[in-house]
Every structure is written in structure tokens, then in C-alpha cells.
Amino acid sequence: MNTPRLHIHLERIEHNIRLIAQQSREHGMTVAGVTKCACGHPAVARAMQHGGAGQLADSRLENLRRMRAAGLELPFMLLRLPAPSEAEDVVQLADISLNSELAVLQALSTAAEKQGRVHGVVLMVELGDLREGIPPAELPRVVQQLLTMPGLRLRGLGANLGCFAGTIHSREHMQKLADLAGQVQGAHGLRLDMLSGINSGGLDLLASGDIPGAVNHARIGEAILLGRESSHRRPWPGLLQDAFE
């Protein structure tokens, strides 16, 4: 009886992210390699690092811990909204986290002060997918309060599309995100260095070049690991679909 096993071709993963990172750079964007589908496997994460990822992003704290223990050197992003009870671990393990609730932000602020760290925050904005995010009308109030919290730094804004309600990426969505960022920057005299609006479902929009220049960050997992965009599950030109056997 044969024992089942999964063979991961790291060179194919590295090929995929190198191509995506190159296409993204042509449009002024940085790519966070999403490692959650490989449970934060250090070898997979290292292939993403070698291929040009700007950050490593995962939804599980134990996966971030695993990659940190392996000596991965890129900044780490927690890819989901933290729970208040996780604040100390989030600050310890993640350089940046996605957020939308003031109670969680306050808990992160307390943990960051206690640990003597500055934790990066990306505020997620609801743009139609109904999965997560702050309603645009509420964003000014949340930003105002966040900026008073010690230990936190507002790194940027983000949006999640093509997930819960299947909302397709569009220039209109990205322009809305860029407009909201402009309003935040103008109201508070600050510069946001990360507008994270694209995932594997937004490769068509990325390739078209029809994205406002202010949107400069993508969170990519499926396209790197499986070689396909996630809106229609189509193989993406130049990417390999056989990284896993």
C-alpha cells in the first residue's frame, strides 16, 4: 500500500510569484505573498521571498510563529481581523494587521505599549463584498480615534473583494479606495504608504493597467500557489498550475 504524500515544487512557486511581482512592479505595486494555504510552511514562504514578495501574509498566528521561528526576514502581515484576546500575540508576531474595530485597536495599542513596539495598522473599508470593513461614512471617526492611540501607526487602507458576495474588482472600487485615502491624508496631514486593494481575483484589472496609481499593494495567494486567478478560476498566462502534486 502506497503512502500518500504531497510534493511541493518550490521552484514553480518561485516562478509564479516572480512573474506576478514583476507585473505588479510595472504598475507601482508591491505583493504580499499569502502563505495560509500552505499553513505557513517555511520552505514555501522562502520561495515567495526569493521570488519577490514584499511581505508574507497569513491568517493564523501559529503560521506566523512558525515562519518567524524559521528565520524568515520579510515583514509579516496578519491577513484577518484580530480578536481582542489575541492582541499581545498579534503585536509580537505580526508587523502589520488588518483591522476594522475600535475595541480591537485599543487592545492592540495597549499590547504595543506594553511590549515597547509600534504596530502597523491597515484599516479595511467595506466596498461591497460584505465580508469585512468599515463603512466609508464611518472611516473619519475611526481614523480620528486611531491616531490618538499610542503604539499604533496607521499604515494604510485596504479592501477585500471577490470573496463573500463575489464582488468583482473594478476601477470604480479602486478609485473609491484611493479617494478615501486622499480624504484621510488631507484631513490629518499624513501619508499612507499602503493602499491594499487587489487579491488573486484582481489580476485582470492589474493586467489592464486600469488601476489608480495610489493603489499600490496586492495580497496574492491562489495565483502564486495554483497559477490561476480566483474570479473565474482561469489559469493565468505564464503561471504554472502544477506546483503541488
Phi and psi in degrees as GROMACS dihedral restraints (atoms count N, CA, C in turn):
[ dihedral_restraints ]
;  ai    aj    ak    al  type     phi  dphi    fc
    3     4     5     6     1   -77.7    20    10
    4     5     6     7     1   144.0    20    10
    6     7     8     9     1   -90.6    20    10
    7     8     9    10     1   123.1    20    10
    9    10    11    12     1   -63.5    20    10
   10    11    12    13     1   143.7    20    10
   12    13    14    15     1  -149.3    20    10
   13    14    15    16     1   157.7    20    10
   15    16    17    18     1  -107.9    20    10
   16    17    18    19     1   122.2    20    10
   18    19    20    21     1  -101.0    20    10
   19    20    21    22     1   118.9    20    10
   21    22    23    24     1  -104.6    20    10
   22    23    24    25     1   120.2    20    10
   24    25    26    27     1   -91.2    20    10
   25    26    27    28     1    96.4    20    10
   27    28    29    30     1   -64.3    20    10
   28    29    30    31     1   -34.3    20    10
   30    31    32    33     1   -66.1    20    10
   31    32    33    34     1   -27.1    20    10
   33    34    35    36     1   -76.8    20    10
   34    35    36    37     1   -37.1    20    10
   36    37    38    39     1   -63.3    20    10
   37    38    39    40     1   -44.2    20    10
   39    40    41    42     1   -62.5    20    10
   40    41    42    43     1   -40.1    20    10
   42    43    44    45     1   -58.9    20    10
   43    44    45    46     1   -45.7    20    10
   45    46    47    48     1   -63.6    20    10
   46    47    48    49     1   -46.7    20    10
   48    49    50    51     1   -72.0    20    10
   49    50    51    52     1   -30.3    20    10
   51    52    53    54     1   -62.1    20    10
   52    53    54    55     1   -41.6    20    10
   54    55    56    57     1   -67.1    20    10
   55    56    57    58     1   -44.4    20    10
   57    58    59    60     1   -65.6    20    10
   58    59    60    61     1   -41.8    20    10
   60    61    62    63     1   -63.8    20    10
   61    62    63    64     1   -38.6    20    10
   63    64    65    66     1   -65.0    20    10
   64    65    66    67     1   -46.0    20    10
   66    67    68    69     1   -62.6    20    10
   67    68    69    70     1   -37.3    20    10
   69    70    71    72     1   -68.4    20    10
   70    71    72    73     1   -42.7    20    10
   72    73    74    75     1   -60.3    20    10
   73    74    75    76     1   -33.8    20    10
   75    76    77    78     1   -62.4    20    10
   76    77    78    79     1   -22.2    20    10
   78    79    80    81     1  -110.3    20    10
   79    80    81    82     1    18.2    20    10
   81    82    83    84     1    73.6    20    10
   82    83    84    85     1    25.9    20    10
   84    85    86    87     1  -115.9    20    10
   85    86    87    88     1   146.8    20    10
   87    88    89    90     1  -103.2    20    10
   88    89    90    91     1   147.3    20    10
   90    91    92    93     1  -111.0    20    10
   91    92    93    94     1   128.6    20    10
   93    94    95    96     1   -92.9    20    10
   94    95    96    97     1   122.5    20    10
   96    97    98    99     1   -79.3    20    10
   97    98    99   100     1   122.8    20    10
   99   100   101   102     1   -89.3    20    10
  100   101   102   103     1   119.8    20    10
  102   103   104   105     1  -104.1    20    10
  103   104   105   106     1     1.0    20    10
  105   106   107   108     1   -63.5    20    10
  106   107   108   109     1   -33.4    20    10
  108   109   110   111     1   -71.8    20    10
  109   110   111   112     1   -13.0    20    10
  111   112   113   114     1  -110.3    20    10
  112   113   114   115     1    17.6    20    10
  114   115   116   117     1    55.3    20    10
  115   116   117   118     1    34.2    20    10
  117   118   119   120     1    64.1    20    10
  118   119   120   121     1    29.9    20    10
  120   121   122   123     1   -59.0    20    10
  121   122   123   124     1   123.6    20    10
  123   124   125   126     1   -57.4    20    10
  124   125   126   127     1   -35.7    20    10
  126   127   128   129     1   -67.7    20    10
  127   128   129   130     1   -39.5    20    10
  129   130   131   132     1   -66.0    20    10
  130   131   132   133     1   -43.6    20    10
  132   133   134   135     1   -61.2    20    10
  133   134   135   136     1   -39.9    20    10
  135   136   137   138     1   -67.1    20    10
  136   137   138   139     1   -36.4    20    10
  138   139   140   141     1   -62.9    20    10
  139   140   141   142     1   -39.4    20    10
  141   142   143   144     1   -64.8    20    10
  142   143   144   145     1   -40.9    20    10
  144   145   146   147     1   -61.6    20    10
  145   146   147   148     1   -47.6    20    10
  147   148   149   150     1   -63.9    20    10
  148   149   150   151     1   -29.9    20    10
  150   151   152   153     1   -82.3    20    10
  151   152   153   154     1    -6.0    20    10
  153   154   155   156     1   116.7    20    10
  154   155   156   157     1    14.3    20    10
  156   157   158   159     1   -64.0    20    10
  157   158   159   160     1   142.4    20    10
  159   160   161   162     1   -89.0    20    10
  160   161   162   163     1   -29.0    20    10
  162   163   164   165     1  -143.8    20    10
  163   164   165   166     1   167.0    20    10
  165   166   167   168     1  -114.3    20    10
  166   167   168   169     1   130.2    20    10
  168   169   170   171     1  -124.0    20    10
  169   170   171   172     1   135.0    20    10
  171   172   173   174     1  -147.4    20    10
  172   173   174   175     1   156.9    20    10
  174   175   176   177     1   -98.8    20    10
  175   176   177   178     1    -3.9    20    10
  177   178   179   180     1  -120.4    20    10
  178   179   180   181     1   131.0    20    10
  180   181   182   183     1   -64.0    20    10
  181   182   183   184     1   -34.6    20    10
  183   184   185   186     1   -65.4    20    10
  184   185   186   187     1   -29.5    20    10
  186   187   188   189     1   -72.0    20    10
  187   188   189   190     1   -39.3    20    10
  189   190   191   192     1   -62.6    20    10
  190   191   192   193     1   -41.1    20    10
  192   193   194   195     1   -61.6    20    10
  193   194   195   196     1   -41.6    20    10
  195   196   197   198     1   -61.7    20    10
  196   197   198   199     1   -42.6    20    10
  198   199   200   201     1   -71.8    20    10
  199   200   201   202     1   -38.2    20    10
  201   202   203   204     1   -62.3    20    10
  202   203   204   205     1   -42.9    20    10
  204   205   206   207     1   -63.0    20    10
  205   206   207   208     1   -27.5    20    10
  207   208   209   210     1   -82.7    20    10
  208   209   210   211     1    -4.0    20    10
  210   211   212   213     1    86.9    20    10
  211   212   213   214     1    17.1    20    10
  213   214   215   216     1   -62.6    20    10
  214   215   216   217     1   137.8    20    10
  216   217   218   219     1  -105.4    20    10
  217   218   219   220     1    -6.7    20    10
  219   220   221   222     1   -74.8    20    10
  220   221   222   223     1   158.2    20    10
  222   223   224   225     1   -61.8    20    10
  223   224   225   226     1   145.3    20    10
  225   226   227   228     1  -106.7    20    10
  226   227   228   229     1   138.1    20    10
  228   229   230   231     1  -120.0    20    10
  229   230   231   232     1   129.4    20    10
  231   232   233   234     1   -82.7    20    10
  232   233   234   235     1   119.7    20    10
  234   235   236   237     1   -86.6    20    10
  235   236   237   238     1     3.9    20    10
  237   238   239   240     1  -134.7    20    10
  238   239   240   241     1   171.5    20    10
  240   241   242   243     1   -75.7    20    10
  241   242   243   244     1   126.1    20    10
  243   244   245   246     1   -72.5    20    10
  244   245   246   247     1   159.9    20    10
  246   247   248   249     1   -91.9    20    10
  247   248   249   250     1   149.0    20    10
  249   250   251   252     1   -54.9    20    10
  250   251   252   253     1   -36.5    20    10
  252   253   254   255     1   -67.7    20    10
  253   254   255   256     1   -14.1    20    10
  255   256   257   258     1   -96.6    20    10
  256   257   258   259     1     2.4    20    10
  258   259   260   261     1   -55.4    20    10
  259   260   261   262     1   -44.9    20    10
  261   262   263   264     1   -63.4    20    10
  262   263   264   265     1   -42.5    20    10
  264   265   266   267     1   -67.9    20    10
  265   266   267   268     1   -37.6    20    10
  267   268   269   270     1   -61.2    20    10
  268   269   270   271     1   -47.3    20    10
  270   271   272   273     1   -64.7    20    10
  271   272   273   274     1   -36.6    20    10
  273   274   275   276     1   -70.8    20    10
  274   275   276   277     1   -38.4    20    10
  276   277   278   279     1  -100.8    20    10
  277   278   279   280     1   -27.0    20    10
  279   280   281   282     1  -114.1    20    10
  280   281   282   283     1   137.2    20    10
  282   283   284   285     1   -79.0    20    10
  283   284   285   286     1   -29.8    20    10
  285   286   287   288     1  -138.7    20    10
  286   287   288   289     1   143.4    20    10
  288   289   290   291     1  -135.3    20    10
  289   290   291   292     1   153.0    20    10
  291   292   293   294     1   -87.4    20    10
  292   293   294   295     1   135.1    20    10
  294   295   296   297     1  -143.4    20    10
  295   296   297   298     1   156.4    20    10
  297   298   299   300     1  -150.9    20    10
  298   299   300   301     1     3.7    20    10
  300   301   302   303     1  -124.8    20    10
  301   302   303   304     1   132.4    20    10
  303   304   305   306     1   -63.9    20    10
  304   305   306   307     1   -36.5    20    10
  306   307   308   309     1   -62.0    20    10
  307   308   309   310     1   -38.9    20    10
  309   310   311   312     1   -69.1    20    10
  310   311   312   313     1   -42.3    20    10
  312   313   314   315     1   -60.6    20    10
  313   314   315   316     1   -39.9    20    10
  315   316   317   318     1   -64.2    20    10
  316   317   318   319     1   -40.4    20    10
  318   319   320   321     1   -65.3    20    10
  319   320   321   322     1   -39.6    20    10
  321   322   323   324     1   -64.9    20    10
  322   323   324   325     1   -39.6    20    10
  324   325   326   327     1   -61.1    20    10
  325   326   327   328     1   -45.6    20    10
  327   328   329   330     1   -61.5    20    10
  328   329   330   331     1   -43.5    20    10
  330   331   332   333     1   -66.7    20    10
  331   332   333   334     1   -40.5    20    10
  333   334   335   336     1   -65.2    20    10
  334   335   336   337     1   -42.4    20    10
  336   337   338   339     1   -61.4    20    10
  337   338   339   340     1   -43.8    20    10
  339   340   341   342     1   -61.1    20    10
  340   341   342   343     1   -37.7    20    10
  342   343   344   345     1   -91.5    20    10
  343   344   345   346     1    -2.5    20    10
  345   346   347   348     1    66.9    20    10
  346   347   348   349     1    34.7    20    10
  348   349   350   351     1  -118.4    20    10
  349   350   351   352     1   163.5    20    10
  351   352   353   354     1  -115.2    20    10
  352   353   354   355     1   118.1    20    10
  354   355   356   357     1  -100.8    20    10
  355   356   357   358     1   131.9    20    10
  357   358   359   360     1   -81.7    20    10
  358   359   360   361     1   139.4    20    10
  360   361   362   363     1  -124.8    20    10
  361   362   363   364     1   130.8    20    10
  363   364   365   366     1  -111.3    20    10
  364   365   366   367     1   118.4    20    10
  366   367   368   369     1   -83.5    20    10
  367   368   369   370     1   124.3    20    10
  369   370   371   372     1   -86.5    20    10
  370   371   372   373     1   135.1    20    10
  372   373   374   375     1  -114.5    20    10
  373   374   375   376     1   136.2    20    10
  375   376   377   378     1   -78.7    20    10
  376   377   378   379     1   116.1    20    10
  378   379   380   381     1  -119.0    20    10
  379   380   381   382     1    17.3    20    10
  381   382   383   384     1   127.0    20    10
  382   383   384   385     1   -13.8    20    10
  384   385   386   387     1   -83.0    20    10
  385   386   387   388     1   -16.1    20    10
  387   388   389   390     1    68.0    20    10
  388   389   390   391     1    14.9    20    10
  390   391   392   393     1   -88.3    20    10
  391   392   393   394     1   -45.8    20    10
  393   394   395   396     1  -162.2    20    10
  394   395   396   397     1   158.4    20    10
  396   397   398   399     1   127.5    20    10
  397   398   399   400     1   160.8    20    10
  399   400   401   402     1   -84.2    20    10
  400   401   402   403     1   130.4    20    10
  402   403   404   405     1   -57.1    20    10
  403   404   405   406     1   136.1    20    10
  405   406   407   408     1   -50.8    20    10
  406   407   408   409     1   -36.1    20    10
  408   409   410   411     1   -66.4    20    10
  409   410   411   412     1   -23.3    20    10
  411   412   413   414     1   -91.6    20    10
  412   413   414   415     1   -10.9    20    10
  414   415   416   417     1   -58.7    20    10
  415   416   417   418     1   -45.0    20    10
  417   418   419   420     1   -57.2    20    10
  418   419   420   421     1   -40.1    20    10
  420   421   422   423     1   -65.1    20    10
  421   422   423   424     1   -43.3    20    10
  423   424   425   426     1   -66.0    20    10
  424   425   426   427     1   -44.0    20    10
  426   427   428   429     1   -60.8    20    10
  427   428   429   430     1   -44.2    20    10
  429   430   431   432     1   -56.7    20    10
  430   431   432   433     1   -43.8    20    10
  432   433   434   435     1   -74.5    20    10
  433   434   435   436     1   -37.6    20    10
  435   436   437   438     1   -59.5    20    10
  436   437   438   439     1   -40.4    20    10
  438   439   440   441     1   -67.5    20    10
  439   440   441   442     1   -11.6    20    10
  441   442   443   444     1   -94.1    20    10
  442   443   444   445     1    -3.7    20    10
  444   445   446   447     1   -91.6    20    10
  445   446   447   448     1   116.9    20    10
  447   448   449   450     1   -66.6    20    10
  448   449   450   451     1   150.6    20    10
  450   451   452   453     1    85.5    20    10
  451   452   453   454     1    -5.1    20    10
  453   454   455   456     1  -117.3    20    10
  454   455   456   457     1   145.0    20    10
  456   457   458   459     1  -127.1    20    10
  457   458   459   460     1   124.6    20    10
  459   460   461   462     1   -74.9    20    10
  460   461   462   463     1   107.6    20    10
  462   463   464   465     1   -86.0    20    10
  463   464   465   466     1   -31.1    20    10
  465   466   467   468     1   172.2    20    10
  466   467   468   469     1  -167.0    20    10
  468   469   470   471     1  -119.9    20    10
  469   470   471   472     1   156.8    20    10
  471   472   473   474     1  -145.6    20    10
  472   473   474   475     1   166.6    20    10
  474   475   476   477     1  -144.8    20    10
  475   476   477   478     1   147.9    20    10
  477   478   479   480     1  -114.6    20    10
  478   479   480   481     1   124.5    20    10
  480   481   482   483     1  -130.8    20    10
  481   482   483   484     1   160.1    20    10
  483   484   485   486     1    69.5    20    10
  484   485   486   487     1    29.7    20    10
  486   487   488   489     1  -122.5    20    10
  487   488   489   490     1   -81.5    20    10
  489   490   491   492     1   -74.5    20    10
  490   491   492   493     1   -54.3    20    10
  492   493   494   495     1   -97.3    20    10
  493   494   495   496     1     1.8    20    10
  495   496   497   498     1    70.9    20    10
  496   497   498   499     1    24.6    20    10
  498   499   500   501     1   -67.3    20    10
  499   500   501   502     1   123.7    20    10
  501   502   503   504     1   -80.2    20    10
  502   503   504   505     1   142.1    20    10
  504   505   506   507     1   -60.4    20    10
  505   506   507   508     1   138.7    20    10
  507   508   509   510     1  -147.0    20    10
  508   509   510   511     1   161.5    20    10
  510   511   512   513     1   -59.7    20    10
  511   512   513   514     1   -35.8    20    10
  513   514   515   516     1   -61.5    20    10
  514   515   516   517     1   -42.2    20    10
  516   517   518   519     1   -63.8    20    10
  517   518   519   520     1   -44.4    20    10
  519   520   521   522     1   -67.7    20    10
  520   521   522   523     1   -35.3    20    10
  522   523   524   525     1   -66.8    20    10
  523   524   525   526     1   -37.5    20    10
  525   526   527   528     1   -61.6    20    10
  526   527   528   529     1   -43.4    20    10
  528   529   530   531     1   -62.9    20    10
  529   530   531   532     1   -43.3    20    10
  531   532   533   534     1   -64.5    20    10
  532   533   534   535     1   -40.2    20    10
  534   535   536   537     1   -64.1    20    10
  535   536   537   538     1   -41.9    20    10
  537   538   539   540     1   -64.0    20    10
  538   539   540   541     1   -39.9    20    10
  540   541   542   543     1   -63.1    20    10
  541   542   543   544     1   -41.3    20    10
  543   544   545   546     1   -60.8    20    10
  544   545   546   547     1   -39.5    20    10
  546   547   548   549     1   -65.8    20    10
  547   548   549   550     1   -42.3    20    10
  549   550   551   552     1   -63.5    20    10
  550   551   552   553     1   -45.7    20    10
  552   553   554   555     1   -64.8    20    10
  553   554   555   556     1   -41.9    20    10
  555   556   557   558     1   -67.1    20    10
  556   557   558   559     1   -37.9    20    10
  558   559   560   561     1   -71.3    20    10
  559   560   561   562     1   -29.0    20    10
  561   562   563   564     1  -119.5    20    10
  562   563   564   565     1     2.5    20    10
  564   565   566   567     1    61.5    20    10
  565   566   567   568     1    37.7    20    10
  567   568   569   570     1  -124.9    20    10
  568   569   570   571     1   170.2    20    10
  570   571   572   573     1  -118.8    20    10
  571   572   573   574     1   124.3    20    10
  573   574   575   576     1   -89.6    20    10
  574   575   576   577     1   126.8    20    10
  576   577   578   579     1   -96.9    20    10
  577   578   579   580     1     1.3    20    10
  579   580   581   582     1  -143.2    20    10
  580   581   582   583     1   116.1    20    10
  582   583   584   585     1  -116.5    20    10
  583   584   585   586     1   103.1    20    10
  585   586   587   588     1  -102.9    20    10
  586   587   588   589     1   101.9    20    10
  588   589   590   591     1  -122.6    20    10
  589   590   591   592     1   -10.7    20    10
  591   592   593   594     1  -114.7    20    10
  592   593   594   595     1   139.1    20    10
  594   595   596   597     1  -124.9    20    10
  595   596   597   598     1  -163.9    20    10
  597   598   599   600     1   -64.1    20    10
  598   599   600   601     1   -17.1    20    10
  600   601   602   603     1   -80.7    20    10
  601   602   603   604     1    -5.9    20    10
  603   604   605   606     1  -106.9    20    10
  604   605   606   607     1    15.8    20    10
  606   607   608   609     1   -65.2    20    10
  607   608   609   610     1   -34.9    20    10
  609   610   611   612     1   -60.8    20    10
  610   611   612   613     1   -43.8    20    10
  612   613   614   615     1   -66.5    20    10
  613   614   615   616     1   -40.0    20    10
  615   616   617   618     1   -60.7    20    10
  616   617   618   619     1   -46.9    20    10
  618   619   620   621     1   -65.0    20    10
  619   620   621   622     1   -30.9    20    10
  621   622   623   624     1   -70.8    20    10
  622   623   624   625     1   -20.5    20    10
  624   625   626   627     1    74.7    20    10
  625   626   627   628     1     8.4    20    10
  627   628   629   630     1   -93.4    20    10
  628   629   630   631     1    52.0    20    10
  630   631   632   633     1  -122.9    20    10
  631   632   633   634     1   132.3    20    10
  633   634   635   636     1   -53.8    20    10
  634   635   636   637     1   138.8    20    10
  636   637   638   639     1   -59.9    20    10
  637   638   639   640     1   -23.6    20    10
  639   640   641   642     1   -68.9    20    10
  640   641   642   643     1   -25.1    20    10
  642   643   644   645     1   -78.5    20    10
  643   644   645   646     1   110.4    20    10
  645   646   647   648     1  -128.6    20    10
  646   647   648   649     1    16.6    20    10
  648   649   650   651     1  -145.2    20    10
  649   650   651   652     1   138.8    20    10
  651   652   653   654     1  -129.0    20    10
  652   653   654   655     1   145.0    20    10
  654   655   656   657     1  -112.6    20    10
  655   656   657   658     1   107.0    20    10
  657   658   659   660     1  -122.1    20    10
  658   659   660   661     1   125.6    20    10
  660   661   662   663     1  -127.7    20    10
  661   662   663   664     1   -62.1    20    10
  663   664   665   666     1   -57.9    20    10
  664   665   666   667     1   -42.3    20    10
  666   667   668   669     1   -65.0    20    10
  667   668   669   670     1   -34.7    20    10
  669   670   671   672     1   -71.4    20    10
  670   671   672   673     1   -44.6    20    10
  672   673   674   675     1   -83.1    20    10
  673   674   675   676     1   -37.6    20    10
  675   676   677   678     1  -113.0    20    10
  676   677   678   679     1    -6.2    20    10
  678   679   680   681     1    72.5    20    10
  679   680   681   682     1    27.3    20    10
  681   682   683   684     1  -140.8    20    10
  682   683   684   685     1   154.2    20    10
  684   685   686   687     1   -81.4    20    10
  685   686   687   688     1   156.4    20    10
  687   688   689   690     1  -102.1    20    10
  688   689   690   691     1    -1.7    20    10
  690   691   692   693     1   -75.6    20    10
  691   692   693   694     1   -42.2    20    10
  693   694   695   696     1  -122.5    20    10
  694   695   696   697     1     3.5    20    10
  696   697   698   699     1    59.2    20    10
  697   698   699   700     1    39.2    20    10
  699   700   701   702     1   -96.2    20    10
  700   701   702   703     1   137.8    20    10
  702   703   704   705     1   -56.0    20    10
  703   704   705   706     1   138.7    20    10
  705   706   707   708     1   -95.7    20    10
  706   707   708   709     1   133.7    20    10
  708   709   710   711     1   -53.2    20    10
  709   710   711   712     1   129.0    20    10
  711   712   713   714     1    90.0    20    10
  712   713   714   715     1   -15.8    20    10
  714   715   716   717     1   -90.8    20    10
  715   716   717   718     1   154.0    20    10
  717   718   719   720     1   -99.6    20    10
  718   719   720   721     1   136.8    20    10
  720   721   722   723     1  -101.4    20    10
  721   722   723   724     1     6.3    20    10
  723   724   725   726     1  -120.6    20    10
  724   725   726   727     1    38.1    20    10
  726   727   728   729     1   -71.6    20    10
  727   728   729   730     1   -19.4    20    10
  729   730   731   732     1  -122.3    20    10
  730   731   732   733     1   130.8    20    10
